[in-house]
Amino acid sequence: MGELCDVIAKQRRRHVLYFLRDADEATVSVERLVQHLVGRERERADDDDNARVEQRLYHVSLPKLVNAGVIEHDRRSGCVRYRPTRLLEQLLEQVSEIEAGD
């Protein structure tokens, strides 16, 4: 449980997980994740913002989520797949309720 709490401690990682959880498709491209995150974080994003978010995803957020076993990331295809567990789903639900109350 400690590892999952560490994984969801950062807002960007939570938003990656929320997005993957709520996606209609089984896999989502990293490009689509970047667009979603940049859209959430800034009203007016430019190419530099996209590049920074993508770099941070590739080198920090996605590896941490992969190591925790909550996503699969295929670097060749650039696709990400959500791998929920019951505990992760419960934690995300509780955190999203808290965030909605802010």
LINLIN-V323466 format. One record per helix or strand of 2 or more residues. SS is the DSSP state (alpha for helix, beta for strand). FROM is the first residue (numbers start at 1). LEN is the number of residues. If there is no record, write none. Layout:
ss: <SS:SS>
from: <FROM:FROM>
len: <LEN:LEN>
//
This chain:
ss: <alpha:alpha:beta:alpha:alpha:beta:beta:alpha>
from: <2:11:27:30:47:71:79:86>
len: <6:12:3:12:21:4:4:16>
//
